[in-house]
Amino acid sequence: MSFNTFGRVFTFTTWGESHGPALGATVDGCPPGVALDEAWIQQFLDRRRPGSSKFTTQRQEPDRVRILSGVFEGRTTGTPIQLMIENTDQRSKDYGEIAQAFRPGHADIAYHLKYGIRDYRGGGRSSARETAARVAAGGVAQAVLRELAPGLKITGYMVQMGELHLDRGRFDAEEIGRNPFFLPDASAVPAWEDYLNGIRKAQDSVGAALEVLIQGCPPGLGAPVYAKLDTDLAAAMMSINAVKGVEIGEGMAAAALTGTANADEIRMGNEGPRFLTNHAGGILGGISTGQDILVRFAVKPTSSILTPRRTINQRGEEIELITKGRHDPCVGIRAVPIAEAMAACVILDHLLLDRAQTGGQRGRIG
């Protein structure tokens, strides 16, 4: 059991390694008749692509996706969709010195202890290179959501990088795609650039915090106890490389609130129930309320740095190690499109689950 498949009805299975000839995803459970082509998926991959700015790894991968099956004359057939992305800029020689050593902060030692064998070239399956396949699968999910839930919008952005925090009073969603940090505040970009340049020149890395905002999600998605929408969203975000914490709505800050402060009061509006606040992050009892869904997560600093760190090798000898290669000084930057893709896959999966269980039937109020 390798657990390379995500989802229940809409599923994707990723395959391939960082320095293999190719990687990709097999998407299953996609409804037939959905308009889909390579250009649609490519727009999402281009946002995640390495080498897109000086603040990400300089590995130059075009990440051109090919659809090998499941689409005929521009529409999905309902059969498995095979997506492939070729690796074209591997430099496996950069990893020769770590073939017998364990990089601190990486999964090297965990993979070795579990399997007794590991692909040391960029970490193999543990590499963030695997997430390109997720983004491609997320592009398929977005194509389906475009037809089944046209009012739904998924937006990811950075809210923190190291010591720097987003000034929410200056939040401007239009700026997210206009700078390399996916930052919704144009005025803060120069300071963030200077800060990360300093981190990079010091041969170090830094962590980040990101948010994913899901707007226009229909109420009623999710199921009690073991198929909660927030459970699956949290699992999706935690499955992304380097993510170490996830929050929904107020998250950990809810521990400091009283019941009167935290409860989202409800009034009756012209179009149905109207919530006065959204501390719950759009999900109650594991089921969407129709409010905005807010997911926040923390990404640890990139473990691959040029500063020597103490570790051991497979012989048990204590050594110092420098991780050579081309690496992100803040891996959180490229996590934004990955998080959006995972959110799209979860929402679509729950939308299809709900259609199967309830047929879209809803309780009436008023």
C-alpha positions as a Markdown table, in Angstrom:
| # | Residue | x | y | z |
|---|---|---|---|---|
| 1 | Met | 0.0 | 0.0 | 0.0 |
| 2 | Ser | 1.7 | 3.2 | -1.2 |
| 3 | Phe | -1.2 | 5.7 | -0.8 |
| 4 | Asn | -0.5 | 7.7 | -3.9 |
| 5 | Thr | -4.2 | 8.3 | -4.6 |
| 6 | Phe | -6.3 | 11.2 | -3.2 |
| 7 | Gly | -10.1 | 11.6 | -3.1 |
| 8 | Arg | -13.2 | 9.4 | -3.0 |
| 9 | Val | -15.2 | 10.0 | -6.1 |
| 10 | Phe | -13.0 | 12.5 | -8.0 |
| 11 | Thr | -9.6 | 10.9 | -7.5 |
| 12 | Phe | -6.1 | 11.4 | -8.8 |
| 13 | Thr | -3.0 | 9.2 | -8.5 |
| 14 | Thr | 0.3 | 10.9 | -8.9 |
| 15 | Trp | 3.4 | 9.1 | -10.2 |
| 16 | Gly | 7.0 | 9.8 | -11.0 |
| 17 | Glu | 10.1 | 11.2 | -9.3 |
| 18 | Ser | 12.0 | 14.5 | -9.2 |
| 19 | His | 14.8 | 13.3 | -11.5 |
| 20 | Gly | 13.0 | 10.6 | -13.4 |
| 21 | Pro | 12.1 | 11.0 | -17.1 |
| 22 | Ala | 8.6 | 12.3 | -16.3 |
| 23 | Leu | 5.9 | 12.6 | -13.7 |
| 24 | Gly | 2.1 | 12.9 | -13.9 |
| 25 | Ala | -1.3 | 12.1 | -12.6 |
| 26 | Thr | -4.1 | 9.7 | -13.5 |
| 27 | Val | -7.4 | 11.4 | -12.8 |
| 28 | Asp | -10.5 | 9.3 | -12.4 |
| 29 | Gly | -14.1 | 10.0 | -11.6 |
| 30 | Cys | -14.3 | 13.1 | -13.8 |
| 31 | Pro | -17.8 | 13.6 | -15.3 |
| 32 | Pro | -18.1 | 13.2 | -19.1 |
| 33 | Gly | -18.7 | 16.1 | -21.4 |
| 34 | Val | -16.6 | 18.7 | -19.6 |
| 35 | Ala | -14.6 | 21.0 | -21.9 |
| 36 | Leu | -10.9 | 20.4 | -21.3 |
| 37 | Asp | -7.7 | 20.9 | -23.2 |
| 38 | Glu | -4.0 | 21.2 | -22.4 |
| 39 | Ala | -4.0 | 25.0 | -22.6 |
| 40 | Trp | -6.6 | 25.1 | -19.8 |
| 41 | Ile | -4.4 | 23.0 | -17.5 |
| 42 | Gln | -1.2 | 24.7 | -18.5 |
| 43 | Gln | -2.3 | 28.1 | -17.1 |
| 44 | Phe | -2.3 | 26.6 | -13.6 |
| 45 | Leu | 1.1 | 24.9 | -14.1 |
| 46 | Asp | 2.7 | 28.1 | -15.3 |
| 47 | Arg | 1.9 | 29.7 | -11.9 |
| 48 | Arg | 3.7 | 26.9 | -10.1 |
| 49 | Arg | 6.6 | 26.5 | -12.6 |
| 50 | Pro | 10.2 | 26.7 | -11.2 |
| 51 | Gly | 12.5 | 29.4 | -12.5 |
| 52 | Ser | 9.7 | 31.9 | -12.9 |
| 53 | Ser | 11.4 | 34.5 | -10.7 |
| 54 | Lys | 14.8 | 35.0 | -8.9 |
| 55 | Phe | 13.0 | 34.1 | -5.7 |
| 56 | Thr | 12.3 | 30.4 | -6.6 |
| 57 | Thr | 14.6 | 27.5 | -7.7 |
| 58 | Gln | 16.4 | 28.2 | -10.9 |
| 59 | Arg | 15.7 | 24.8 | -12.2 |
| 60 | Gln | 14.3 | 25.5 | -15.7 |
| 61 | Glu | 11.3 | 23.3 | -16.3 |
| 62 | Pro | 8.7 | 24.3 | -18.9 |
| 63 | Asp | 6.2 | 21.9 | -17.2 |
| 64 | Arg | 4.4 | 21.3 | -20.5 |
| 65 | Val | 1.4 | 19.0 | -19.8 |
| 66 | Arg | 0.2 | 16.3 | -22.2 |
| 67 | Ile | -3.2 | 14.7 | -22.0 |
| 68 | Leu | -2.7 | 11.1 | -23.0 |
| 69 | Ser | -6.3 | 9.7 | -22.5 |
| 70 | Gly | -9.8 | 10.5 | -21.2 |
| 71 | Val | -10.4 | 13.5 | -23.6 |
| 72 | Phe | -11.9 | 13.3 | -27.1 |
| 73 | Glu | -12.6 | 16.2 | -29.3 |
| 74 | Gly | -12.0 | 18.7 | -26.5 |
| 75 | Arg | -14.3 | 17.0 | -23.9 |
| 76 | Thr | -13.9 | 14.5 | -21.2 |
| 77 | Thr | -15.2 | 11.0 | -21.9 |
| 78 | Gly | -15.7 | 9.9 | -18.3 |
| 79 | Thr | -12.8 | 7.5 | -18.5 |
| 80 | Pro | -9.4 | 8.0 | -16.7 |
| 81 | Ile | -7.5 | 11.1 | -17.7 |
| 82 | Gln | -3.7 | 10.5 | -18.0 |
| 83 | Leu | -1.6 | 13.6 | -17.6 |
| 84 | Met | 2.2 | 13.6 | -18.2 |
| 85 | Ile | 4.8 | 16.3 | -17.6 |
| 86 | Glu | 8.4 | 15.6 | -18.8 |
| 87 | Asn | 11.4 | 16.4 | -16.6 |
| 88 | Thr | 13.9 | 18.3 | -18.9 |
| 89 | Asp | 16.4 | 20.0 | -16.5 |
| 90 | Gln | 17.6 | 17.4 | -14.0 |
| 91 | Arg | 21.1 | 17.8 | -12.5 |
| 92 | Ser | 21.4 | 14.6 | -10.6 |
| 93 | Lys | 25.2 | 15.2 | -10.2 |
| 94 | Asp | 24.3 | 17.9 | -7.6 |
| 95 | Tyr | 23.1 | 15.1 | -5.3 |
| 96 | Gly | 26.1 | 12.7 | -5.5 |
| 97 | Glu | 27.5 | 13.7 | -2.2 |
| 98 | Ile | 24.3 | 12.9 | -0.3 |
| 99 | Ala | 23.8 | 9.4 | -1.8 |
| 100 | Gln | 25.0 | 7.9 | 1.5 |
| 101 | Ala | 24.1 | 10.8 | 3.9 |
| 102 | Phe | 20.9 | 12.2 | 5.3 |
| 103 | Arg | 20.1 | 15.8 | 4.8 |
| 104 | Pro | 18.8 | 17.5 | 8.0 |
| 105 | Gly | 15.2 | 18.5 | 7.7 |
| 106 | His | 14.6 | 16.3 | 4.7 |
| 107 | Ala | 12.7 | 13.0 | 4.4 |
| 108 | Asp | 15.9 | 11.1 | 3.6 |
| 109 | Ile | 16.3 | 9.4 | 6.9 |
| 110 | Ala | 12.6 | 8.6 | 7.3 |
| 111 | Tyr | 12.5 | 7.0 | 3.8 |
| 112 | His | 15.6 | 5.0 | 4.5 |
| 113 | Leu | 14.3 | 3.7 | 7.9 |
| 114 | Lys | 11.0 | 2.7 | 6.3 |
| 115 | Tyr | 12.0 | 1.3 | 2.9 |
| 116 | Gly | 15.7 | 0.6 | 3.1 |
| 117 | Ile | 16.1 | 2.2 | -0.3 |
| 118 | Arg | 15.7 | 5.8 | -1.5 |
| 119 | Asp | 16.1 | 7.9 | -4.6 |
| 120 | Tyr | 18.6 | 10.5 | -3.4 |
| 121 | Arg | 18.4 | 12.5 | -6.6 |
| 122 | Gly | 16.4 | 15.5 | -5.4 |
| 123 | Gly | 14.5 | 13.3 | -2.9 |
| 124 | Gly | 12.6 | 11.2 | -5.5 |
| 125 | Arg | 8.9 | 11.1 | -4.4 |
| 126 | Ser | 9.5 | 13.3 | -1.4 |
| 127 | Ser | 10.5 | 16.2 | -3.6 |
| 128 | Ala | 8.1 | 19.1 | -4.2 |
| 129 | Arg | 8.5 | 18.3 | -7.9 |
| 130 | Glu | 5.7 | 15.8 | -7.3 |
| 131 | Thr | 3.3 | 18.7 | -6.8 |
| 132 | Ala | 3.3 | 19.6 | -10.5 |
| 133 | Ala | 1.2 | 16.6 | -11.0 |
| 134 | Arg | -1.2 | 17.8 | -8.3 |
| 135 | Val | -1.6 | 21.2 | -10.0 |
| 136 | Ala | -2.4 | 19.4 | -13.3 |
| 137 | Ala | -5.0 | 17.3 | -11.6 |
| 138 | Gly | -6.3 | 20.5 | -9.9 |
| 139 | Gly | -6.7 | 22.0 | -13.4 |
| 140 | Val | -9.0 | 19.2 | -14.3 |
| 141 | Ala | -11.0 | 19.8 | -11.1 |
| 142 | Gln | -11.2 | 23.5 | -11.9 |
| 143 | Ala | -12.6 | 22.7 | -15.4 |
| 144 | Val | -15.4 | 20.6 | -13.8 |
| 145 | Leu | -16.2 | 23.2 | -11.2 |
| 146 | Arg | -16.4 | 25.9 | -13.9 |
| 147 | Glu | -19.5 | 24.0 | -15.2 |
| 148 | Leu | -21.0 | 22.6 | -12.0 |
| 149 | Ala | -20.4 | 25.6 | -9.7 |
| 150 | Pro | -19.8 | 28.6 | -11.9 |
| 151 | Gly | -20.0 | 31.0 | -9.0 |
| 152 | Leu | -17.2 | 29.3 | -7.0 |
| 153 | Lys | -13.8 | 31.0 | -6.8 |
| 154 | Ile | -10.6 | 29.7 | -5.1 |
| 155 | Thr | -7.9 | 32.2 | -4.3 |
| 156 | Gly | -4.6 | 31.5 | -2.6 |
| 157 | Tyr | -2.1 | 34.2 | -1.3 |
| 158 | Met | 0.7 | 34.7 | 1.1 |
| 159 | Val | 0.1 | 36.3 | 4.5 |
| 160 | Gln | 3.5 | 35.9 | 6.1 |
| 161 | Met | 7.1 | 35.3 | 5.2 |
| 162 | Gly | 9.4 | 34.9 | 8.1 |
| 163 | Glu | 9.2 | 38.1 | 10.2 |
| 164 | Leu | 7.0 | 39.9 | 7.6 |
| 165 | His | 3.2 | 39.9 | 7.8 |
| 166 | Leu | 0.5 | 41.0 | 5.4 |
| 167 | Asp | -1.2 | 44.3 | 6.4 |
| 168 | Arg | -4.8 | 43.2 | 6.0 |
| 169 | Gly | -6.0 | 46.8 | 5.9 |
| 170 | Arg | -4.2 | 47.0 | 2.5 |
| 171 | Phe | -5.6 | 43.8 | 1.1 |
| 172 | Asp | -6.1 | 44.0 | -2.7 |
| 173 | Ala | -6.9 | 40.7 | -4.4 |
| 174 | Glu | -6.1 | 42.2 | -7.8 |
| 175 | Glu | -2.4 | 42.4 | -6.8 |
| 176 | Ile | -2.0 | 38.7 | -6.1 |
| 177 | Gly | -1.0 | 37.7 | -9.6 |
| 178 | Arg | 1.1 | 40.8 | -10.2 |
| 179 | Asn | 4.1 | 40.0 | -8.0 |
| 180 | Pro | 6.3 | 36.9 | -7.3 |
| 181 | Phe | 5.0 | 36.5 | -3.8 |
| 182 | Phe | 1.3 | 36.1 | -4.5 |
| 183 | Leu | 1.0 | 39.0 | -2.1 |
| 184 | Pro | -2.3 | 41.0 | -2.0 |
| 185 | Asp | -0.5 | 44.3 | -1.3 |
| 186 | Ala | 1.6 | 46.0 | -3.9 |
| 187 | Ser | 3.2 | 48.5 | -1.5 |
| 188 | Ala | 4.7 | 45.7 | 0.5 |
| 189 | Val | 6.4 | 43.9 | -2.4 |
| 190 | Pro | 9.8 | 45.9 | -2.3 |
| 191 | Ala | 10.2 | 45.2 | 1.4 |
| 192 | Trp | 9.5 | 41.5 | 0.9 |
| 193 | Glu | 12.0 | 41.4 | -2.0 |
| 194 | Asp | 14.7 | 43.0 | 0.1 |
| 195 | Tyr | 14.0 | 40.6 | 3.0 |
| 196 | Leu | 14.2 | 37.5 | 0.9 |
| 197 | Asn | 17.3 | 38.7 | -0.9 |
| 198 | Gly | 19.0 | 39.0 | 2.4 |
| 199 | Ile | 17.9 | 35.5 | 3.4 |
| 200 | Arg | 19.2 | 34.1 | 0.1 |
| 201 | Lys | 22.5 | 35.9 | 0.3 |
| 202 | Ala | 23.0 | 34.6 | 3.8 |
| 203 | Gln | 22.7 | 31.1 | 2.3 |
| 204 | Asp | 19.6 | 30.4 | 4.4 |
| 205 | Ser | 15.9 | 30.0 | 3.9 |
| 206 | Val | 12.7 | 31.1 | 5.6 |
| 207 | Gly | 9.2 | 29.8 | 6.2 |
| 208 | Ala | 5.8 | 31.3 | 5.3 |
| 209 | Ala | 2.1 | 31.3 | 6.0 |
| 210 | Leu | -0.6 | 31.1 | 3.3 |
| 211 | Glu | -4.3 | 31.4 | 3.0 |
| 212 | Val | -6.8 | 29.8 | 0.6 |
| 213 | Leu | -10.1 | 31.6 | 0.3 |
| 214 | Ile | -13.0 | 29.7 | -1.2 |
| 215 | Gln | -15.9 | 31.9 | -2.3 |
| 216 | Gly | -19.3 | 30.9 | -3.6 |
| 217 | Cys | -19.1 | 27.3 | -2.2 |
| 218 | Pro | -22.6 | 25.9 | -2.0 |
| 219 | Pro | -24.0 | 25.0 | 1.4 |
| 220 | Gly | -24.3 | 21.3 | 2.3 |
| 221 | Leu | -20.9 | 20.0 | 1.2 |
| 222 | Gly | -19.3 | 17.6 | 3.6 |
| 223 | Ala | -20.6 | 14.9 | 5.9 |
| 224 | Pro | -20.7 | 14.4 | 9.7 |
| 225 | Val | -17.9 | 12.6 | 11.6 |
| 226 | Tyr | -15.5 | 11.0 | 9.1 |
| 227 | Ala | -16.1 | 12.9 | 5.9 |
| 228 | Lys | -16.1 | 16.4 | 7.2 |
| 229 | Leu | -15.2 | 19.1 | 4.6 |
| 230 | Asp | -12.7 | 20.8 | 6.9 |
| 231 | Thr | -11.1 | 17.4 | 7.7 |
| 232 | Asp | -10.5 | 16.8 | 4.1 |
| 233 | Leu | -9.3 | 20.3 | 3.4 |
| 234 | Ala | -6.9 | 20.1 | 6.3 |
| 235 | Ala | -5.6 | 16.7 | 5.1 |
| 236 | Ala | -5.1 | 18.1 | 1.6 |
| 237 | Met | -3.0 | 21.0 | 2.8 |
| 238 | Met | -1.0 | 18.9 | 5.2 |
| 239 | Ser | -0.2 | 16.5 | 2.3 |
| 240 | Ile | 1.7 | 19.3 | 0.6 |
| 241 | Asn | 5.5 | 19.2 | 1.1 |
| 242 | Ala | 6.8 | 21.2 | 4.0 |
| 243 | Val | 3.4 | 22.1 | 5.5 |
| 244 | Lys | 3.5 | 21.8 | 9.3 |
| 245 | Gly | 0.2 | 23.3 | 10.5 |
| 246 | Val | -3.3 | 24.0 | 9.1 |
| 247 | Glu | -6.2 | 26.2 | 10.5 |
| 248 | Ile | -9.8 | 26.6 | 9.4 |
| 249 | Gly | -11.4 | 30.0 | 10.2 |
| 250 | Glu | -10.1 | 31.3 | 13.5 |
| 251 | Gly | -8.1 | 28.1 | 13.9 |
| 252 | Met | -5.7 | 28.2 | 16.9 |
| 253 | Ala | -6.9 | 31.7 | 17.8 |
| 254 | Ala | -10.2 | 30.3 | 18.8 |
| 255 | Ala | -8.6 | 29.0 | 22.0 |
| 256 | Ala | -8.5 | 32.6 | 23.2 |
| 257 | Leu | -12.1 | 33.4 | 22.4 |
| 258 | Thr | -15.2 | 33.1 | 24.6 |
| 259 | Gly | -18.3 | 31.3 | 23.4 |
| 260 | Thr | -20.2 | 34.6 | 23.0 |
| 261 | Ala | -17.3 | 36.0 | 20.8 |
| 262 | Asn | -16.8 | 32.9 | 18.7 |
| 263 | Ala | -20.4 | 31.9 | 17.9 |
| 264 | Asp | -21.4 | 33.2 | 14.5 |
| 265 | Glu | -24.9 | 34.8 | 15.1 |
| 266 | Ile | -27.6 | 34.3 | 12.4 |
| 267 | Arg | -30.3 | 36.5 | 11.1 |
| 268 | Met | -32.8 | 36.1 | 8.3 |
| 269 | Gly | -31.9 | 37.9 | 5.1 |
| 270 | Asn | -33.8 | 38.4 | 1.9 |
| 271 | Glu | -32.1 | 35.4 | 0.3 |
| 272 | Gly | -32.0 | 33.1 | 3.3 |
| 273 | Pro | -29.9 | 32.9 | 6.5 |
| 274 | Arg | -27.3 | 35.6 | 7.0 |
| 275 | Phe | -24.3 | 35.1 | 9.3 |
| 276 | Leu | -23.1 | 38.2 | 11.1 |
| 277 | Thr | -19.5 | 36.9 | 11.5 |
| 278 | Asn | -17.5 | 34.0 | 10.1 |
| 279 | His | -15.2 | 32.7 | 12.9 |
| 280 | Ala | -16.0 | 29.1 | 11.8 |
| 281 | Gly | -14.5 | 29.7 | 8.4 |
| 282 | Gly | -17.5 | 28.7 | 6.4 |
| 283 | Ile | -17.9 | 25.2 | 7.9 |
| 284 | Leu | -20.0 | 23.9 | 10.8 |
| 285 | Gly | -20.2 | 20.3 | 11.9 |
| 286 | Gly | -18.0 | 19.4 | 8.9 |
| 287 | Ile | -20.6 | 20.8 | 6.4 |
| 288 | Ser | -20.3 | 24.0 | 4.4 |
| 289 | Thr | -22.6 | 26.9 | 5.3 |
| 290 | Gly | -22.4 | 28.9 | 2.1 |
| 291 | Gln | -20.1 | 31.4 | 3.7 |
| 292 | Asp | -16.6 | 32.0 | 2.5 |
| 293 | Ile | -14.3 | 29.1 | 3.5 |
| 294 | Leu | -10.9 | 30.2 | 4.8 |
| 295 | Val | -8.0 | 27.8 | 5.2 |
| 296 | Arg | -4.6 | 28.9 | 6.5 |
| 297 | Phe | -1.4 | 26.9 | 6.7 |
| 298 | Ala | 2.2 | 27.2 | 7.7 |
| 299 | Val | 5.2 | 26.1 | 5.5 |
| 300 | Lys | 8.5 | 25.4 | 7.1 |
| 301 | Pro | 11.8 | 26.9 | 5.7 |
| 302 | Thr | 13.4 | 25.0 | 2.8 |
| 303 | Ser | 15.7 | 22.4 | 4.3 |
| 304 | Ser | 18.1 | 22.6 | 1.4 |
| 305 | Ile | 20.6 | 25.3 | 2.3 |
| 306 | Leu | 24.2 | 26.0 | 1.6 |
| 307 | Thr | 25.1 | 26.5 | 5.3 |
| 308 | Pro | 26.8 | 23.4 | 6.8 |
| 309 | Arg | 24.6 | 21.4 | 9.1 |
| 310 | Arg | 25.4 | 18.4 | 11.3 |
| 311 | Thr | 24.1 | 15.0 | 10.3 |
| 312 | Ile | 25.0 | 11.3 | 9.9 |
| 313 | Asn | 25.6 | 9.0 | 7.0 |
| 314 | Gln | 24.4 | 5.4 | 6.4 |
| 315 | Arg | 27.5 | 4.1 | 8.2 |
| 316 | Gly | 26.4 | 6.0 | 11.3 |
| 317 | Glu | 29.3 | 8.4 | 11.1 |
| 318 | Glu | 28.7 | 12.0 | 12.2 |
| 319 | Ile | 29.5 | 14.5 | 9.5 |
| 320 | Glu | 28.8 | 18.0 | 8.3 |
| 321 | Leu | 26.8 | 18.4 | 5.1 |
| 322 | Ile | 26.0 | 21.2 | 2.6 |
| 323 | Thr | 23.0 | 20.6 | 0.4 |
| 324 | Lys | 24.1 | 21.7 | -3.1 |
| 325 | Gly | 21.7 | 22.3 | -6.0 |
| 326 | Arg | 19.0 | 24.8 | -7.0 |
| 327 | His | 16.5 | 25.4 | -4.3 |
| 328 | Asp | 13.8 | 27.9 | -3.2 |
| 329 | Pro | 14.8 | 30.3 | -0.5 |
| 330 | Cys | 11.1 | 30.3 | 0.5 |
| 331 | Val | 9.3 | 27.2 | -0.7 |
| 332 | Gly | 6.0 | 28.8 | 0.5 |
| 333 | Ile | 5.9 | 31.0 | -2.5 |
| 334 | Arg | 5.2 | 28.2 | -5.0 |
| 335 | Ala | 2.8 | 26.5 | -2.5 |
| 336 | Val | 0.1 | 29.0 | -3.4 |
| 337 | Pro | -1.0 | 27.3 | -6.7 |
| 338 | Ile | -0.6 | 23.9 | -5.2 |
| 339 | Ala | -2.9 | 24.8 | -2.3 |
| 340 | Glu | -5.5 | 26.1 | -4.8 |
| 341 | Ala | -5.3 | 22.9 | -6.8 |
| 342 | Met | -5.8 | 20.7 | -3.7 |
| 343 | Ala | -8.7 | 22.9 | -2.5 |
| 344 | Ala | -10.3 | 22.5 | -6.0 |
| 345 | Cys | -10.0 | 18.7 | -5.8 |
| 346 | Val | -11.5 | 18.5 | -2.4 |
| 347 | Ile | -14.5 | 20.8 | -3.2 |
| 348 | Leu | -15.2 | 18.9 | -6.4 |
| 349 | Asp | -14.9 | 15.5 | -4.6 |
| 350 | His | -17.4 | 16.7 | -2.0 |
| 351 | Leu | -19.7 | 18.2 | -4.6 |
| 352 | Leu | -19.9 | 14.8 | -6.4 |
| 353 | Leu | -20.3 | 13.0 | -3.1 |
| 354 | Asp | -23.2 | 15.2 | -2.2 |
| 355 | Arg | -24.9 | 14.7 | -5.5 |
| 356 | Ala | -24.6 | 10.9 | -5.0 |
| 357 | Gln | -26.1 | 11.0 | -1.5 |
| 358 | Thr | -28.7 | 13.8 | -1.5 |
| 359 | Gly | -29.2 | 14.5 | -5.2 |
| 360 | Gly | -28.8 | 18.2 | -4.2 |
| 361 | Gln | -31.8 | 18.2 | -1.9 |
| 362 | Arg | -31.7 | 20.9 | 0.7 |
| 363 | Gly | -33.6 | 21.8 | 3.9 |
| 364 | Arg | -36.0 | 24.8 | 3.6 |
| 365 | Ile | -35.9 | 27.8 | 6.0 |
| 366 | Gly | -38.9 | 30.2 | 6.1 |
